[in-house]
Amino acid sequence: MKVSYKKLFKLMIDREIKKGELAKMASLSSNSISKLAKDENVSLDVLIRVCTALNVDFGDIMELVPDDK
């Protein structure tokens, strides 16, 4: 299983929030935003900051998907 952040980026589109705006809102580095965009692993602290900034829960920004095999 791997993590997908498609829900996060759909939410950002719905709320008209750009990546740079999210970075400022959640005090994230451009590296963290890049990792989210590539569905790479990020720390729990990053996820908590994103959820807090957007006032959502983990399940609203991410999901587990089967590995491509």
CHARMM internal coordinates of N, CA and C (Angstrom, degrees):
IC EDIT
DIST 1 N 1 CA 1.4572
DIST 1 CA 1 C 1.5257
ANGL 1 N 1 CA 1 C 109.11
DIST 1 C 2 N 1.3275
ANGL 1 CA 1 C 2 N 114.58
DIHE 1 N 1 CA 1 C 2 N 147.76
DIST 2 N 2 CA 1.4515
ANGL 1 C 2 N 2 CA 119.90
DIHE 1 CA 1 C 2 N 2 CA 174.71
DIST 2 CA 2 C 1.5267
ANGL 2 N 2 CA 2 C 108.78
DIHE 1 C 2 N 2 CA 2 C -135.45
DIST 2 C 3 N 1.3100
ANGL 2 CA 2 C 3 N 115.45
DIHE 2 N 2 CA 2 C 3 N 168.78
DIST 3 N 3 CA 1.4614
ANGL 2 C 3 N 3 CA 121.21
DIHE 2 CA 2 C 3 N 3 CA -176.83
DIST 3 CA 3 C 1.5231
ANGL 3 N 3 CA 3 C 109.98
DIHE 2 C 3 N 3 CA 3 C -97.15
DIST 3 C 4 N 1.3206
ANGL 3 CA 3 C 4 N 116.04
DIHE 3 N 3 CA 3 C 4 N 139.12
DIST 4 N 4 CA 1.4622
ANGL 3 C 4 N 4 CA 121.93
DIHE 3 CA 3 C 4 N 4 CA 174.29
DIST 4 CA 4 C 1.5294
ANGL 4 N 4 CA 4 C 107.77
DIHE 3 C 4 N 4 CA 4 C -120.55
DIST 4 C 5 N 1.3357
ANGL 4 CA 4 C 5 N 115.56
DIHE 4 N 4 CA 4 C 5 N 134.73
DIST 5 N 5 CA 1.4620
ANGL 4 C 5 N 5 CA 121.21
DIHE 4 CA 4 C 5 N 5 CA 178.01
DIST 5 CA 5 C 1.5266
ANGL 5 N 5 CA 5 C 111.47
DIHE 4 C 5 N 5 CA 5 C -106.92
DIST 5 C 6 N 1.3383
ANGL 5 CA 5 C 6 N 117.54
DIHE 5 N 5 CA 5 C 6 N 23.06
DIST 6 N 6 CA 1.4675
ANGL 5 C 6 N 6 CA 120.94
DIHE 5 CA 5 C 6 N 6 CA 179.13
DIST 6 CA 6 C 1.5236
ANGL 6 N 6 CA 6 C 111.43
DIHE 5 C 6 N 6 CA 6 C -58.79
DIST 6 C 7 N 1.3296
ANGL 6 CA 6 C 7 N 116.43
DIHE 6 N 6 CA 6 C 7 N -35.71
DIST 7 N 7 CA 1.4652
ANGL 6 C 7 N 7 CA 119.72
DIHE 6 CA 6 C 7 N 7 CA 178.18
DIST 7 CA 7 C 1.5282
ANGL 7 N 7 CA 7 C 111.42
DIHE 6 C 7 N 7 CA 7 C -60.70
DIST 7 C 8 N 1.3293
ANGL 7 CA 7 C 8 N 116.39
DIHE 7 N 7 CA 7 C 8 N -38.39
DIST 8 N 8 CA 1.4659
ANGL 7 C 8 N 8 CA 120.62
DIHE 7 CA 7 C 8 N 8 CA 178.80
DIST 8 CA 8 C 1.5215
ANGL 8 N 8 CA 8 C 110.36
DIHE 7 C 8 N 8 CA 8 C -62.07
DIST 8 C 9 N 1.3231
ANGL 8 CA 8 C 9 N 116.60
DIHE 8 N 8 CA 8 C 9 N -47.46
DIST 9 N 9 CA 1.4572
ANGL 8 C 9 N 9 CA 119.56
DIHE 8 CA 8 C 9 N 9 CA -175.65
DIST 9 CA 9 C 1.5261
ANGL 9 N 9 CA 9 C 111.73
DIHE 8 C 9 N 9 CA 9 C -72.64
DIST 9 C 10 N 1.3302
ANGL 9 CA 9 C 10 N 117.77
DIHE 9 N 9 CA 9 C 10 N -29.60
DIST 10 N 10 CA 1.4634
ANGL 9 C 10 N 10 CA 119.97
DIHE 9 CA 9 C 10 N 10 CA 173.12
DIST 10 CA 10 C 1.5261
ANGL 10 N 10 CA 10 C 109.82
DIHE 9 C 10 N 10 CA 10 C -66.91
DIST 10 C 11 N 1.3315
ANGL 10 CA 10 C 11 N 116.63
DIHE 10 N 10 CA 10 C 11 N -42.55
DIST 11 N 11 CA 1.4615
ANGL 10 C 11 N 11 CA 121.52
DIHE 10 CA 10 C 11 N 11 CA 177.41
DIST 11 CA 11 C 1.5290
ANGL 11 N 11 CA 11 C 110.67
DIHE 10 C 11 N 11 CA 11 C -60.81
DIST 11 C 12 N 1.3197
ANGL 11 CA 11 C 12 N 116.33
DIHE 11 N 11 CA 11 C 12 N -41.15
DIST 12 N 12 CA 1.4629
ANGL 11 C 12 N 12 CA 120.21
DIHE 11 CA 11 C 12 N 12 CA 178.80
DIST 12 CA 12 C 1.5252
ANGL 12 N 12 CA 12 C 110.89
DIHE 11 C 12 N 12 CA 12 C -64.03
DIST 12 C 13 N 1.3204
ANGL 12 CA 12 C 13 N 117.22
DIHE 12 N 12 CA 12 C 13 N -40.09
DIST 13 N 13 CA 1.4669
ANGL 12 C 13 N 13 CA 120.76
DIHE 12 CA 12 C 13 N 13 CA 177.07
DIST 13 CA 13 C 1.5241
ANGL 13 N 13 CA 13 C 109.88
DIHE 12 C 13 N 13 CA 13 C -63.51
DIST 13 C 14 N 1.3335
ANGL 13 CA 13 C 14 N 116.36
DIHE 13 N 13 CA 13 C 14 N -46.36
DIST 14 N 14 CA 1.4651
ANGL 13 C 14 N 14 CA 120.71
DIHE 13 CA 13 C 14 N 14 CA -179.93
DIST 14 CA 14 C 1.5241
ANGL 14 N 14 CA 14 C 111.84
DIHE 13 C 14 N 14 CA 14 C -59.67
DIST 14 C 15 N 1.3307
ANGL 14 CA 14 C 15 N 116.55
DIHE 14 N 14 CA 14 C 15 N -36.06
DIST 15 N 15 CA 1.4676
ANGL 14 C 15 N 15 CA 121.04
DIHE 14 CA 14 C 15 N 15 CA -178.41
DIST 15 CA 15 C 1.5389
ANGL 15 N 15 CA 15 C 112.48
DIHE 14 C 15 N 15 CA 15 C -94.46
DIST 15 C 16 N 1.3313
ANGL 15 CA 15 C 16 N 115.75
DIHE 15 N 15 CA 15 C 16 N 2.24
DIST 16 N 16 CA 1.4659
ANGL 15 C 16 N 16 CA 122.05
DIHE 15 CA 15 C 16 N 16 CA -179.83
DIST 16 CA 16 C 1.5277
ANGL 16 N 16 CA 16 C 111.88
DIHE 15 C 16 N 16 CA 16 C 56.27
DIST 16 C 17 N 1.3335
ANGL 16 CA 16 C 17 N 115.18
DIHE 16 N 16 CA 16 C 17 N 48.04
DIST 17 N 17 CA 1.4597
ANGL 16 C 17 N 17 CA 122.42
DIHE 16 CA 16 C 17 N 17 CA 178.26
DIST 17 CA 17 C 1.5264
ANGL 17 N 17 CA 17 C 108.07
DIHE 16 C 17 N 17 CA 17 C -109.49
DIST 17 C 18 N 1.3106
ANGL 17 CA 17 C 18 N 116.76
DIHE 17 N 17 CA 17 C 18 N 127.96
DIST 18 N 18 CA 1.4639
ANGL 17 C 18 N 18 CA 121.93
DIHE 17 CA 17 C 18 N 18 CA 177.97
DIST 18 CA 18 C 1.5337
ANGL 18 N 18 CA 18 C 109.41
DIHE 17 C 18 N 18 CA 18 C -88.58
DIST 18 C 19 N 1.3257
ANGL 18 CA 18 C 19 N 116.14
DIHE 18 N 18 CA 18 C 19 N 161.24
DIST 19 N 19 CA 1.4643
ANGL 18 C 19 N 19 CA 121.09
DIHE 18 CA 18 C 19 N 19 CA -178.55
DIST 19 CA 19 C 1.5248
ANGL 19 N 19 CA 19 C 111.46
DIHE 18 C 19 N 19 CA 19 C -56.48
DIST 19 C 20 N 1.3172
ANGL 19 CA 19 C 20 N 117.19
DIHE 19 N 19 CA 19 C 20 N -42.49
DIST 20 N 20 CA 1.4659
ANGL 19 C 20 N 20 CA 120.66
DIHE 19 CA 19 C 20 N 20 CA 179.45
DIST 20 CA 20 C 1.5158
ANGL 20 N 20 CA 20 C 112.34
DIHE 19 C 20 N 20 CA 20 C -62.82
DIST 20 C 21 N 1.3342
ANGL 20 CA 20 C 21 N 115.52
DIHE 20 N 20 CA 20 C 21 N -37.89
DIST 21 N 21 CA 1.4659
ANGL 20 C 21 N 21 CA 120.01
DIHE 20 CA 20 C 21 N 21 CA 177.84
DIST 21 CA 21 C 1.5226
ANGL 21 N 21 CA 21 C 110.70
DIHE 20 C 21 N 21 CA 21 C -65.55
DIST 21 C 22 N 1.3371
ANGL 21 CA 21 C 22 N 116.26
DIHE 21 N 21 CA 21 C 22 N -42.86
DIST 22 N 22 CA 1.4636
ANGL 21 C 22 N 22 CA 120.04
DIHE 21 CA 21 C 22 N 22 CA 178.35
DIST 22 CA 22 C 1.5233
ANGL 22 N 22 CA 22 C 109.71
DIHE 21 C 22 N 22 CA 22 C -62.00
DIST 22 C 23 N 1.3185
ANGL 22 CA 22 C 23 N 116.72
DIHE 22 N 22 CA 22 C 23 N -42.17
DIST 23 N 23 CA 1.4652
ANGL 22 C 23 N 23 CA 120.49
DIHE 22 CA 22 C 23 N 23 CA 179.61
DIST 23 CA 23 C 1.5302
ANGL 23 N 23 CA 23 C 110.64
DIHE 22 C 23 N 23 CA 23 C -57.76
DIST 23 C 24 N 1.3260
ANGL 23 CA 23 C 24 N 117.03
DIHE 23 N 23 CA 23 C 24 N -42.78
DIST 24 N 24 CA 1.4633
ANGL 23 C 24 N 24 CA 120.47
DIHE 23 CA 23 C 24 N 24 CA 178.68
DIST 24 CA 24 C 1.5248
ANGL 24 N 24 CA 24 C 111.39
DIHE 23 C 24 N 24 CA 24 C -69.48
DIST 24 C 25 N 1.3411
ANGL 24 CA 24 C 25 N 116.26
DIHE 24 N 24 CA 24 C 25 N -44.75
DIST 25 N 25 CA 1.4628
ANGL 24 C 25 N 25 CA 120.50
DIHE 24 CA 24 C 25 N 25 CA -178.16
DIST 25 CA 25 C 1.5279
ANGL 25 N 25 CA 25 C 111.80
DIHE 24 C 25 N 25 CA 25 C -59.83
DIST 25 C 26 N 1.3461
ANGL 25 CA 25 C 26 N 116.03
DIHE 25 N 25 CA 25 C 26 N -39.08
DIST 26 N 26 CA 1.4623
ANGL 25 C 26 N 26 CA 120.89
DIHE 25 CA 25 C 26 N 26 CA -173.70
DIST 26 CA 26 C 1.5318
ANGL 26 N 26 CA 26 C 112.55
DIHE 25 C 26 N 26 CA 26 C -104.32
DIST 26 C 27 N 1.3225
ANGL 26 CA 26 C 27 N 117.46
DIHE 26 N 26 CA 26 C 27 N 6.12
DIST 27 N 27 CA 1.4787
ANGL 26 C 27 N 27 CA 122.26
DIHE 26 CA 26 C 27 N 27 CA -177.80
DIST 27 CA 27 C 1.5282
ANGL 27 N 27 CA 27 C 111.33
DIHE 26 C 27 N 27 CA 27 C 53.43
DIST 27 C 28 N 1.3306
ANGL 27 CA 27 C 28 N 115.95
DIHE 27 N 27 CA 27 C 28 N 52.83
DIST 28 N 28 CA 1.4569
ANGL 27 C 28 N 28 CA 121.64
DIHE 27 CA 27 C 28 N 28 CA -178.76
DIST 28 CA 28 C 1.5229
ANGL 28 N 28 CA 28 C 110.21
DIHE 27 C 28 N 28 CA 28 C -107.31
DIST 28 C 29 N 1.3145
ANGL 28 CA 28 C 29 N 115.18
DIHE 28 N 28 CA 28 C 29 N 152.37
DIST 29 N 29 CA 1.4605
ANGL 28 C 29 N 29 CA 120.32
DIHE 28 CA 28 C 29 N 29 CA 174.58
DIST 29 CA 29 C 1.5279
ANGL 29 N 29 CA 29 C 109.13
DIHE 28 C 29 N 29 CA 29 C -81.74
DIST 29 C 30 N 1.3079
ANGL 29 CA 29 C 30 N 115.93
DIHE 29 N 29 CA 29 C 30 N 161.81
DIST 30 N 30 CA 1.4655
ANGL 29 C 30 N 30 CA 119.51
DIHE 29 CA 29 C 30 N 30 CA 176.61
DIST 30 CA 30 C 1.5234
ANGL 30 N 30 CA 30 C 110.00
DIHE 29 C 30 N 30 CA 30 C -64.41
DIST 30 C 31 N 1.3209
ANGL 30 CA 30 C 31 N 117.43
DIHE 30 N 30 CA 30 C 31 N -28.46
DIST 31 N 31 CA 1.4603
ANGL 30 C 31 N 31 CA 121.72
DIHE 30 CA 30 C 31 N 31 CA 176.94
DIST 31 CA 31 C 1.5330
ANGL 31 N 31 CA 31 C 110.71
DIHE 30 C 31 N 31 CA 31 C -63.60
DIST 31 C 32 N 1.3185
ANGL 31 CA 31 C 32 N 117.49
DIHE 31 N 31 CA 31 C 32 N -42.74
DIST 32 N 32 CA 1.4731
ANGL 31 C 32 N 32 CA 121.01
DIHE 31 CA 31 C 32 N 32 CA 178.93
DIST 32 CA 32 C 1.5256
ANGL 32 N 32 CA 32 C 110.88
DIHE 31 C 32 N 32 CA 32 C -64.77
DIST 32 C 33 N 1.3252
ANGL 32 CA 32 C 33 N 116.94
DIHE 32 N 32 CA 32 C 33 N -41.75
DIST 33 N 33 CA 1.4667
ANGL 32 C 33 N 33 CA 120.98
DIHE 32 CA 32 C 33 N 33 CA 178.30
DIST 33 CA 33 C 1.5232
ANGL 33 N 33 CA 33 C 109.69
DIHE 32 C 33 N 33 CA 33 C -62.72
DIST 33 C 34 N 1.3187
ANGL 33 CA 33 C 34 N 116.50
DIHE 33 N 33 CA 33 C 34 N -41.53
DIST 34 N 34 CA 1.4646
ANGL 33 C 34 N 34 CA 121.69
DIHE 33 CA 33 C 34 N 34 CA 179.08
DIST 34 CA 34 C 1.5259
ANGL 34 N 34 CA 34 C 111.06
DIHE 33 C 34 N 34 CA 34 C -62.55
DIST 34 C 35 N 1.3315
ANGL 34 CA 34 C 35 N 117.05
DIHE 34 N 34 CA 34 C 35 N -42.37
DIST 35 N 35 CA 1.4609
ANGL 34 C 35 N 35 CA 120.86
DIHE 34 CA 34 C 35 N 35 CA 178.21
DIST 35 CA 35 C 1.5255
ANGL 35 N 35 CA 35 C 111.14
DIHE 34 C 35 N 35 CA 35 C -63.56
DIST 35 C 36 N 1.3188
ANGL 35 CA 35 C 36 N 117.09
DIHE 35 N 35 CA 35 C 36 N -40.72
DIST 36 N 36 CA 1.4645
ANGL 35 C 36 N 36 CA 120.35
DIHE 35 CA 35 C 36 N 36 CA 177.41
DIST 36 CA 36 C 1.5291
ANGL 36 N 36 CA 36 C 110.52
DIHE 35 C 36 N 36 CA 36 C -62.31
DIST 36 C 37 N 1.3228
ANGL 36 CA 36 C 37 N 116.48
DIHE 36 N 36 CA 36 C 37 N -42.67
DIST 37 N 37 CA 1.4661
ANGL 36 C 37 N 37 CA 121.13
DIHE 36 CA 36 C 37 N 37 CA -178.66
DIST 37 CA 37 C 1.5333
ANGL 37 N 37 CA 37 C 111.78
DIHE 36 C 37 N 37 CA 37 C -64.74
DIST 37 C 38 N 1.3376
ANGL 37 CA 37 C 38 N 116.11
DIHE 37 N 37 CA 37 C 38 N -28.07
DIST 38 N 38 CA 1.4653
ANGL 37 C 38 N 38 CA 120.90
DIHE 37 CA 37 C 38 N 38 CA -178.91
DIST 38 CA 38 C 1.5356
ANGL 38 N 38 CA 38 C 112.45
DIHE 37 C 38 N 38 CA 38 C -96.65
DIST 38 C 39 N 1.3276
ANGL 38 CA 38 C 39 N 116.77
DIHE 38 N 38 CA 38 C 39 N 8.60
DIST 39 N 39 CA 1.4706
ANGL 38 C 39 N 39 CA 122.28
DIHE 38 CA 38 C 39 N 39 CA -177.28
DIST 39 CA 39 C 1.5276
ANGL 39 N 39 CA 39 C 112.37
DIHE 38 C 39 N 39 CA 39 C 56.18
DIST 39 C 40 N 1.3264
ANGL 39 CA 39 C 40 N 115.64
DIHE 39 N 39 CA 39 C 40 N 36.68
DIST 40 N 40 CA 1.4615
ANGL 39 C 40 N 40 CA 120.79
DIHE 39 CA 39 C 40 N 40 CA 176.87
DIST 40 CA 40 C 1.5239
ANGL 40 N 40 CA 40 C 109.53
DIHE 39 C 40 N 40 CA 40 C -92.63
DIST 40 C 41 N 1.3282
ANGL 40 CA 40 C 41 N 115.42
DIHE 40 N 40 CA 40 C 41 N 165.34
DIST 41 N 41 CA 1.4579
ANGL 40 C 41 N 41 CA 120.31
DIHE 40 CA 40 C 41 N 41 CA 179.72
DIST 41 CA 41 C 1.5236
ANGL 41 N 41 CA 41 C 111.25
DIHE 40 C 41 N 41 CA 41 C -68.82
DIST 41 C 42 N 1.3187
ANGL 41 CA 41 C 42 N 115.73
DIHE 41 N 41 CA 41 C 42 N 136.66
DIST 42 N 42 CA 1.4634
ANGL 41 C 42 N 42 CA 122.70
DIHE 41 CA 41 C 42 N 42 CA 173.43
DIST 42 CA 42 C 1.5177
ANGL 42 N 42 CA 42 C 107.70
DIHE 41 C 42 N 42 CA 42 C -128.45
DIST 42 C 43 N 1.3083
ANGL 42 CA 42 C 43 N 116.28
DIHE 42 N 42 CA 42 C 43 N 163.87
DIST 43 N 43 CA 1.4609
ANGL 42 C 43 N 43 CA 120.04
DIHE 42 CA 42 C 43 N 43 CA -178.06
DIST 43 CA 43 C 1.5285
ANGL 43 N 43 CA 43 C 111.18
DIHE 42 C 43 N 43 CA 43 C -72.20
DIST 43 C 44 N 1.2944
ANGL 43 CA 43 C 44 N 114.55
DIHE 43 N 43 CA 43 C 44 N 159.61
DIST 44 N 44 CA 1.4601
ANGL 43 C 44 N 44 CA 120.72
DIHE 43 CA 43 C 44 N 44 CA 176.43
DIST 44 CA 44 C 1.5210
ANGL 44 N 44 CA 44 C 110.29
DIHE 43 C 44 N 44 CA 44 C -61.64
DIST 44 C 45 N 1.3196
ANGL 44 CA 44 C 45 N 117.26
DIHE 44 N 44 CA 44 C 45 N -34.69
DIST 45 N 45 CA 1.4616
ANGL 44 C 45 N 45 CA 121.99
DIHE 44 CA 44 C 45 N 45 CA 178.03
DIST 45 CA 45 C 1.5332
ANGL 45 N 45 CA 45 C 110.88
DIHE 44 C 45 N 45 CA 45 C -59.42
DIST 45 C 46 N 1.3231
ANGL 45 CA 45 C 46 N 117.40
DIHE 45 N 45 CA 45 C 46 N -42.04
DIST 46 N 46 CA 1.4667
ANGL 45 C 46 N 46 CA 121.22
DIHE 45 CA 45 C 46 N 46 CA 178.13
DIST 46 CA 46 C 1.5223
ANGL 46 N 46 CA 46 C 109.92
DIHE 45 C 46 N 46 CA 46 C -62.27
DIST 46 C 47 N 1.3218
ANGL 46 CA 46 C 47 N 116.66
DIHE 46 N 46 CA 46 C 47 N -45.66
DIST 47 N 47 CA 1.4683
ANGL 46 C 47 N 47 CA 120.32
DIHE 46 CA 46 C 47 N 47 CA -179.59
DIST 47 CA 47 C 1.5315
ANGL 47 N 47 CA 47 C 111.33
DIHE 46 C 47 N 47 CA 47 C -63.29
DIST 47 C 48 N 1.3088
ANGL 47 CA 47 C 48 N 117.13
DIHE 47 N 47 CA 47 C 48 N -39.81
DIST 48 N 48 CA 1.4672
ANGL 47 C 48 N 48 CA 121.09
DIHE 47 CA 47 C 48 N 48 CA 178.43
DIST 48 CA 48 C 1.5224
ANGL 48 N 48 CA 48 C 110.41
DIHE 47 C 48 N 48 CA 48 C -63.99
DIST 48 C 49 N 1.3324
ANGL 48 CA 48 C 49 N 117.12
DIHE 48 N 48 CA 48 C 49 N -42.26
DIST 49 N 49 CA 1.4691
ANGL 48 C 49 N 49 CA 120.45
DIHE 48 CA 48 C 49 N 49 CA 179.04
DIST 49 CA 49 C 1.5301
ANGL 49 N 49 CA 49 C 111.26
DIHE 48 C 49 N 49 CA 49 C -63.28
DIST 49 C 50 N 1.3328
ANGL 49 CA 49 C 50 N 116.47
DIHE 49 N 49 CA 49 C 50 N -42.02
DIST 50 N 50 CA 1.4689
ANGL 49 C 50 N 50 CA 120.20
DIHE 49 CA 49 C 50 N 50 CA 179.15
DIST 50 CA 50 C 1.5252
ANGL 50 N 50 CA 50 C 109.84
DIHE 49 C 50 N 50 CA 50 C -63.69
DIST 50 C 51 N 1.3346
ANGL 50 CA 50 C 51 N 116.86
DIHE 50 N 50 CA 50 C 51 N -48.10
DIST 51 N 51 CA 1.4664
ANGL 50 C 51 N 51 CA 120.94
DIHE 50 CA 50 C 51 N 51 CA -179.78
DIST 51 CA 51 C 1.5213
ANGL 51 N 51 CA 51 C 111.36
DIHE 50 C 51 N 51 CA 51 C -60.65
DIST 51 C 52 N 1.3176
ANGL 51 CA 51 C 52 N 116.87
DIHE 51 N 51 CA 51 C 52 N -41.54
DIST 52 N 52 CA 1.4600
ANGL 51 C 52 N 52 CA 120.97
DIHE 51 CA 51 C 52 N 52 CA 179.65
DIST 52 CA 52 C 1.5248
ANGL 52 N 52 CA 52 C 110.83
DIHE 51 C 52 N 52 CA 52 C -65.28
DIST 52 C 53 N 1.3314
ANGL 52 CA 52 C 53 N 116.83
DIHE 52 N 52 CA 52 C 53 N -44.67
DIST 53 N 53 CA 1.4635
ANGL 52 C 53 N 53 CA 121.00
DIHE 52 CA 52 C 53 N 53 CA -178.90
DIST 53 CA 53 C 1.5275
ANGL 53 N 53 CA 53 C 111.85
DIHE 52 C 53 N 53 CA 53 C -63.41
DIST 53 C 54 N 1.3333
ANGL 53 CA 53 C 54 N 116.29
DIHE 53 N 53 CA 53 C 54 N -35.99
DIST 54 N 54 CA 1.4668
ANGL 53 C 54 N 54 CA 120.48
DIHE 53 CA 53 C 54 N 54 CA -177.21
DIST 54 CA 54 C 1.5313
ANGL 54 N 54 CA 54 C 112.89
DIHE 53 C 54 N 54 CA 54 C -96.51
DIST 54 C 55 N 1.3277
ANGL 54 CA 54 C 55 N 116.40
DIHE 54 N 54 CA 54 C 55 N -4.67
DIST 55 N 55 CA 1.4683
ANGL 54 C 55 N 55 CA 122.30
DIHE 54 CA 54 C 55 N 55 CA -178.63
DIST 55 CA 55 C 1.5268
ANGL 55 N 55 CA 55 C 111.27
DIHE 54 C 55 N 55 CA 55 C 57.22
DIST 55 C 56 N 1.3525
ANGL 55 CA 55 C 56 N 115.01
DIHE 55 N 55 CA 55 C 56 N 51.54
DIST 56 N 56 CA 1.4658
ANGL 55 C 56 N 56 CA 121.80
DIHE 55 CA 55 C 56 N 56 CA 179.42
DIST 56 CA 56 C 1.5261
ANGL 56 N 56 CA 56 C 109.19
DIHE 55 C 56 N 56 CA 56 C -134.36
DIST 56 C 57 N 1.3266
ANGL 56 CA 56 C 57 N 115.86
DIHE 56 N 56 CA 56 C 57 N 176.90
DIST 57 N 57 CA 1.4642
ANGL 56 C 57 N 57 CA 122.42
DIHE 56 CA 56 C 57 N 57 CA 178.13
DIST 57 CA 57 C 1.5283
ANGL 57 N 57 CA 57 C 108.78
DIHE 56 C 57 N 57 CA 57 C -105.24
DIST 57 C 58 N 1.3287
ANGL 57 CA 57 C 58 N 117.47
DIHE 57 N 57 CA 57 C 58 N 167.09
DIST 58 N 58 CA 1.4597
ANGL 57 C 58 N 58 CA 121.73
DIHE 57 CA 57 C 58 N 58 CA -179.09
DIST 58 CA 58 C 1.5336
ANGL 58 N 58 CA 58 C 112.55
DIHE 57 C 58 N 58 CA 58 C -52.98
DIST 58 C 59 N 1.3113
ANGL 58 CA 58 C 59 N 116.70
DIHE 58 N 58 CA 58 C 59 N -43.92
DIST 59 N 59 CA 1.4573
ANGL 58 C 59 N 59 CA 121.31
DIHE 58 CA 58 C 59 N 59 CA -178.13
DIST 59 CA 59 C 1.5167
ANGL 59 N 59 CA 59 C 113.67
DIHE 58 C 59 N 59 CA 59 C -64.03
DIST 59 C 60 N 1.3262
ANGL 59 CA 59 C 60 N 117.04
DIHE 59 N 59 CA 59 C 60 N -16.52
DIST 60 N 60 CA 1.4651
ANGL 59 C 60 N 60 CA 121.03
DIHE 59 CA 59 C 60 N 60 CA 178.86
DIST 60 CA 60 C 1.5254
ANGL 60 N 60 CA 60 C 112.31
DIHE 59 C 60 N 60 CA 60 C -83.09
DIST 60 C 61 N 1.3318
ANGL 60 CA 60 C 61 N 117.34
DIHE 60 N 60 CA 60 C 61 N -15.29
DIST 61 N 61 CA 1.4681
ANGL 60 C 61 N 61 CA 119.66
DIHE 60 CA 60 C 61 N 61 CA -176.82
DIST 61 CA 61 C 1.5209
ANGL 61 N 61 CA 61 C 113.90
DIHE 60 C 61 N 61 CA 61 C -119.78
DIST 61 C 62 N 1.3202
ANGL 61 CA 61 C 62 N 117.71
DIHE 61 N 61 CA 61 C 62 N -9.94
DIST 62 N 62 CA 1.4626
ANGL 61 C 62 N 62 CA 119.95
DIHE 61 CA 61 C 62 N 62 CA -176.08
DIST 62 CA 62 C 1.5110
ANGL 62 N 62 CA 62 C 111.39
DIHE 61 C 62 N 62 CA 62 C -150.14
DIST 62 C 63 N 1.3350
ANGL 62 CA 62 C 63 N 115.22
DIHE 62 N 62 CA 62 C 63 N 161.38
DIST 63 N 63 CA 1.4580
ANGL 62 C 63 N 63 CA 121.14
DIHE 62 CA 62 C 63 N 63 CA 174.72
DIST 63 CA 63 C 1.5117
ANGL 63 N 63 CA 63 C 109.34
DIHE 62 C 63 N 63 CA 63 C -153.46
DIST 63 C 64 N 1.3115
ANGL 63 CA 63 C 64 N 116.03
DIHE 63 N 63 CA 63 C 64 N 156.78
DIST 64 N 64 CA 1.4574
ANGL 63 C 64 N 64 CA 121.97
DIHE 63 CA 63 C 64 N 64 CA 175.49
DIST 64 CA 64 C 1.5116
ANGL 64 N 64 CA 64 C 108.37
DIHE 63 C 64 N 64 CA 64 C -89.94
DIST 64 C 65 N 1.3343
ANGL 64 CA 64 C 65 N 116.21
DIHE 64 N 64 CA 64 C 65 N 133.86
DIST 65 N 65 CA 1.4580
ANGL 64 C 65 N 65 CA 121.43
DIHE 64 CA 64 C 65 N 65 CA 179.05
DIST 65 CA 65 C 1.5309
ANGL 65 N 65 CA 65 C 107.87
DIHE 64 C 65 N 65 CA 65 C -128.09
DIST 65 C 66 N 1.3294
ANGL 65 CA 65 C 66 N 116.45
DIHE 65 N 65 CA 65 C 66 N 150.63
DIST 66 N 66 CA 1.4752
ANGL 65 C 66 N 66 CA 119.23
DIHE 65 CA 65 C 66 N 66 CA 178.63
DIST 66 CA 66 C 1.5280
ANGL 66 N 66 CA 66 C 111.38
DIHE 65 C 66 N 66 CA 66 C -63.64
DIST 66 C 67 N 1.3292
ANGL 66 CA 66 C 67 N 115.93
DIHE 66 N 66 CA 66 C 67 N 147.84
DIST 67 N 67 CA 1.4657
ANGL 66 C 67 N 67 CA 121.07
DIHE 66 CA 66 C 67 N 67 CA 175.43
DIST 67 CA 67 C 1.5143
ANGL 67 N 67 CA 67 C 109.15
DIHE 66 C 67 N 67 CA 67 C -65.24
DIST 67 C 68 N 1.3231
ANGL 67 CA 67 C 68 N 116.37
DIHE 67 N 67 CA 67 C 68 N 145.57
DIST 68 N 68 CA 1.4655
ANGL 67 C 68 N 68 CA 120.82
DIHE 67 CA 67 C 68 N 68 CA 174.10
DIST 68 CA 68 C 1.5155
ANGL 68 N 68 CA 68 C 108.19
DIHE 67 C 68 N 68 CA 68 C -78.97
DIST 68 C 69 N 1.3199
ANGL 68 CA 68 C 69 N 115.76
DIHE 68 N 68 CA 68 C 69 N 120.40
DIST 69 N 69 CA 1.4759
ANGL 68 C 69 N 69 CA 119.39
DIHE 68 CA 68 C 69 N 69 CA 179.92
DIST 69 CA 69 C 1.5005
ANGL 69 N 69 CA 69 C 109.50
DIHE 68 C 69 N 69 CA 69 C -132.70
END
COOR INIT
IC SEED 1 N 1 CA 1 C
IC BUILD
